[in-house]
């Protein structure tokens, strides 16, 4: 007799709004009918009308309790922005009180595997965009320690935003430009992929954040032994019309990853992983393409316009986009509306040369990158000027 497989469901950004309650309940009913042993939700509980408020926490809690089975959630960037809280520490403490948590991050024993949930803990104090999903040093140290304790157990990680180097789809026109596409986007984001490389027991890493469906070819990706998985949304905040969640069936030998399509009402198996063989079998086609408003940067350029230091550059939809050479991943937008300007490296400088010959020198920031923060944190600026 084959041993019984374990099953859990994963929900992306909730953004619950009371007027949409019927569609949320229908999605919950569909997931409950699949009989998952547990439910994971990837943060941003509250709707845009009241993000980060006590009300949003209570609505998220009520919705998740409605599954009538164990659940775990975490803090997304919008869970931090409640106007009633004067500091990030207050917002985190309120969220922890709402969800009866000691910390906003946790380790969960799944029997044949272990789950690790990571939460953003900075909003008002973010040095770039206030919505950058940020894991502080204490939590990062805890994460490394949790991985060390579980070296021999398959590990599933859950975070709101994906990590740099994962290969997952990000939105150039929104998150890459802010920038808040990757966890700790402006503060050594490569630290997370280094942990993945050093810990082959990490088998799955789920993230959400971009509100897209799961039918893109880069809605999952593989790095070392880890499959990175994007998770969609169940509500009207979808950016491409798709309403998707994830389903995972697993045992000690591997897992099957599926998509729950809340619109079509069906479940589609996406891929199968065999741990011992180290193989991934793709089970379904992924045919979704870029839209006009919400689009991903192109793959790592085979022929970049310019290269300097650890960065290369291309122009995509009139934006100069910077990539990391080692991780072959987009790190930010340098210039928008570049027009006909020529990009070149001259005398060790990155330059833009316009049609009339005028030269603009693009200088690196304190991290050695050229990306620009298009949405600087107004809350930090207010604190520094006070």
Secondary structure, 3 states (H helix, E strand, C coil): CCCCCEEEEEECCCCECHHHHHHHHHHHHHHHHCCCCEEEECCCCECCCCCCCHHHHHHHHHHHHCCCCEEECCCCHHHHCCCCCCCHHHHHHHHHHHCCCCCCCEEEECCCCEEEECCCCCCCCCCCCCCCCCCCHHHHHHHHHHHHHCCCCCEEEECCCECCCCCCCCCHHHHHHHCCCECCCCCCCCHHHHHHHHCCCEEEEEECCCCCCCCCCCCEEEECCEEEEECCCCCCCCCCCCCEEEEEEEECCEEEEEEEECCCCEEEEEEEEECCCCEEEECCCCCCCCCCCCCCCCCCCCCCCEEECCEEEEEECCEEEEEECCCCEEEEEEEECCCCCEEEEECCEEEEECCCCCEEEECCCCCCCCCCCCCCCHHHHHHHHC
